[in-house]
């Protein structure tokens, strides 16, 4: 448990002063009391009342003021919250290898269909953002609860050259940093408020936002995935990689729309050619297969989990089960409402006690 505004706790120092003033006031009243020759007569005339009742209203007010001071400090506790109170960033590979037909009708179509189903199955409170990547990564849809913008973007995906897995993770971290002040951007010097450094995240704790990264190949350009994973881990952002496709890529066929209007293309042969910078020749085939070793390491470094999906059915199962895998996320939740409510109750109790056991009743 912690507080957001610790300086507000200084206000609690006034409580001992109030107690001292109360004690001094009572003693002063006793000294100024009128002396009577018959103490027994006064005792007989005074109402029988326990001594503690006379002090109860003050004690209740004092406790209420203490709780108000605690509430002003905005206390918070670390607790698991439902994923519906969180955000999911979908990082989707749209490199040329997604045209492979080892998954019917091709990887990109199957992946898009599965992701559409995943988006539509989330509750209305879950924010989802979309990052697409090939030779570079871009945030296509900022985290939102609006589903139509996401679905339209999925329908308009086009392929490109290269596979920038590391850049996609950094772009996802930046998207999270825009909505979570406790997550620093991948390059703090480029943030909207670089001077306001986020609080350090305790070891073993995570941001409530997660990244689901779907790729069918290996990194070919830009920052290395392991380096990007370390950046994400430092910020408590968990990455859940999904390696999509078989280990035997087939003919690559994409529609004209998936090629961005470049026209219908079909590639065949035992070793399909790859349209992308940074790879080719005898080693080209390895870039058409998910780099499971690296993706597993990314998951381990960030606290996520790796999933393999060789076909469309398995991919849909993975995405369908994912919310259960990360059903809750730990986050700091402000609980100042509780002391405020209790303080109000104590104030009402003090008023009741003062009326019920007022002097002379």
N, C-alpha and C positions, 0 to 999 in steps of 0.2 A: 504494500500500500504506500502511496506517496501523495504529494500535493502539487498542484500546478503553480500556486502563488504562495510559497513558504513565508514571505514577509508578512502576509496577512495574519499569521499566527502570533505576531508581536502584540496584536490587540488583546490576546489572552492575558497579558501582563496586568491589565486593568482590573482583573477579577480579584487578586489579593488586595488591591487598594480599596475596592468596594467592600470586601469583608472587613477590612480594618476600619473603614468609615462607619460601617454598620455597628460594629462592636463599640466604637467610641461614642456613637450616638446613644446607644442603649445605656451605657454607663453614665453619660451626662444626664440623661432623663432620670435615672435613679437618684443622682445627687440633687436634682432640683425638685424631686417629689416632695409634696407637703407632708410634714411629720404629723402623725396622729397619735393621741395618747393611748388609744385602744387598738393595738394591732390585731387582736383577736376579732374585734368587731369588723375590721376591714376584710379580714380573711373570710369571715362568715358571709359578708355581703357580696364579695367578688364571686363571679361565676367559676365553677369548678372546671378547669381546663388544663390539659397537659401542657407543660412548658414548650414542647416541640412544636405545638400547633401555632404558637405565636411567631415562630421563626420560619415556618414552612413556606409562606408566600415569598419571602426574600430568597430562600434556598432555591425555589423553583425558578424565579427570575434570574438568579445567578447562573443556574444550569443552562437556561435558555440562551443567555448572553454568551456563554462558553460555546454552545453549539453553533450560534451564529458566527462566531469567530472562526470555528473550524470550517463551516460552510463557505465563508469568504475566501478561505485558502484553496477552495475547489479540490477536495480530496478525490483520489481516483484509485481504483484497484485493478489489478491485472486479472482478466477473466476470459473465458472462451465465449465467443459470440458466434451466432449462426453465420454461415457464408452469405446469407441474404443481406447481412449488414455490411458486406464487404464488396470487393471489386475483383473481376476477372479480366485479365488482359489476354486475348487470344492472339498469338503470334503465328501467322500462317505462311508457310513456304509456298511461293508461286514461281519457283525456278523452272527452267525448261524441262527438267527431269520429271516434273509433275504431269507431263504428257504421256508418261509410260503407261502402256495398256495392260501391265501385269495385274492391275486392279481394274475391273470393268466399270464403266467404259474407258476411263483413264483415272489416274490418281487424283487429279485436280477436281474432277467432277464428283468422285466418290467422297473426297475430303470436304468439299463444299456442302454436299448433301448432309453429311454427318454433322458438320458444324452448324448448319441451319437448324437441324433438329435440336442440337444442344442449346442454341440460343432461345428457341421457342419454348423449351421445357423449363427454363429458369423462371423463378418467381419475379413479380413486378418490381421488387425492391433491389434485386441484384443488378449492379452496374457492370456493364461489359464494354470493353474497348477492343479495337481491332488494329493490329499491326501486321502489315504484309511485307514480305521481303523476298528479294531475289539477289541481284548484285548490290542492292542497298536496302535499307529498311525505312519504312515510313508509317506514321500513325494515320491510318485511314479514317478511323472513327474514335474520337476521344471517349473515355468511359461514360456511359449513359444508360439510363433505364429505358430509353426509346428503342424499340426493336426494329422499327421500319428502316431507320438509317443503316443499321447493321446488315439487315437482309438485302437491302439494295446494294450495298458495297460487296457483299458476297456474290451477288448475281453478276456484278461487273468486273470480277477479278480477271486479270490478264497475266500471262507469264512473262518472265524476263530472263536475262542471262546472269549466271552466277548464283551463289548461295551464301548470304551473309548472316550466319546464325548468331555470331557474337554481336553484330550490330543490332539485330532484332531484339536481343535481350536488353541491351543498353537503351534502345528506344522504348521498350516496355517499362523499364525502370523510370525513365523520364516521364512517361505518361502517368505513372503512379505518383511520382513526386509532385505533379501538378495538382493532385487532389488530396495528398496526404502530407502535411507540413513536417511530419516526423521522418519522412523519407527524403534523403538528399538526391538531387539529380546525379546522373552518371558523371557529369563534369560540374562540380559545384560552382565553378566560376561562370557558368552560363545560365544559372537559375534566375528566376524572375526577382529573387531577393537573395542574392549571393551573400550579403552581409549577415543574414539571419540564418545561422547554422542550426540544423535540427538537433534535437537532443540525441545523445549517444544511446543506441539501443542495447539493453543488457544482453550478455551472451546467452544464447539458447532461446531467445524470444524472437518473434517474427512479426512482420507487418501483416495486417489483416488482408491486404491485397496479394493476389498470386498471379503468376504468369503460366499459361498453358501454351507450350511451344510445339507446333506440329511441323515436322520436316521429314523429307524422304531421302536426304543425302548427307553430304559432309560439307563443312565450311570451305569455301574456296576464295574468299576475299574478306578484307577488313580485319577487325579485331578478332583474336582467337576466342572461341567459345569459353575456354577455361578462364581466361582473363576476365571476360565479361561476367562469368559466373561468380568470380571472386568479388567483383564490384557489387553484384546483386546480393551476395551473402553478407557483405559489410553493412548493407542497408536493411537486412532482414527480409528481403524479398525472395520468396520461394519460387522455384521454377519447376514445372512438371513437364518434362519433354516427352513427346510421343514420336517414336520412330515408325514411319508409315511406309508400306510397300513390301514386296517380297525381296528376297536376295537374288532373284533372277529377273531383272528388268526386261521388259519385252519391247516390241515396236512402240515408238513414241508417236502418238497421234493426238493433236489438239484441234479444236474447231477454230474457225476464223475469229470468233468472238474471244476465245481464250488466248489467241495469239495477238490480240489487240488490233484486229483488222488487217493484219499483214497477209491474210489469205490462208487457205487450207494447206496444211503441211502434214506429210506423213513420212516417217522414217522407219526403216526396217533393217533386218539383219541381226546376226547374233550379237554384235556389239553396237548398239545404237549410238549414233553420233550425239555429242553433247553440245548444246549451244550455250556457251558460258565462258567467261574469261577465267584463266587460271588453271585449266585442266584440259587434257586431251590425250590422244595416243593410247598406249597400252594401259595406262592407269585410269583412263576415262571411266571405265565401268565401275570402279570403286566409288566414284562420286554419285552414282545412281542408286546407291544402297545406303540406308541410314547408318551413320557412324555411331553404333550403339555404345562403344567404349567411351567416347567423348560425352554422349548424352547421359550415360549413367553417372559419369563423373560430375557433370553439371548438376544433376539431381542431388548427388551426395553432398556437394559443396554448399548448395543453397538450402538443403533440408527438404527438398521435394521428393518426387518419386518418378522413376522412368517406366514408361509403358511401351510395349511393342505391339503394333497393329499391322499384320500382314495383309489384311483384306478389309473391305468396307464394313462387313459385319462386325469384325473385331474392333474396328475404330469406333463404330457406333456404341458398342458395349463399353469401351474405355471411357468415352465421353459421358455416357449415361451413368456410369458408376463414379465418375470423378467427384461430383458433389458429396458423395458419401465418404470418399477417401479424405476429403478436406472439408468435412461437414462443419467444423468449427475452426476459428482462428483466434489466437490470443491477442488481446488488445487492451490498452488502458481505458477504462470506462469511468467517467466522472460520476460520483455518487453524492454530490452536494445536496441533492434533493432530500435525501434521508435525514441529515441533521437539520435542514430547514423545517421539514415537517415535524420533527420531534420538538424543535424549539418552539414552534407555534403551539403545539399541544401543551408544552410546559407553561407557556405564557397564559393560556386559557386556564390551566390548573391553578396558577398563581392567583388569577382574578377570582376564581371560585373560592379558593381557600381564604383569600382576604375578605370576601363577603361573608363567608360562612363563619369564620372565627375572628372577625374584627373585634377590636377592643370594645368592650362594653356589651357584647352580645350575650 
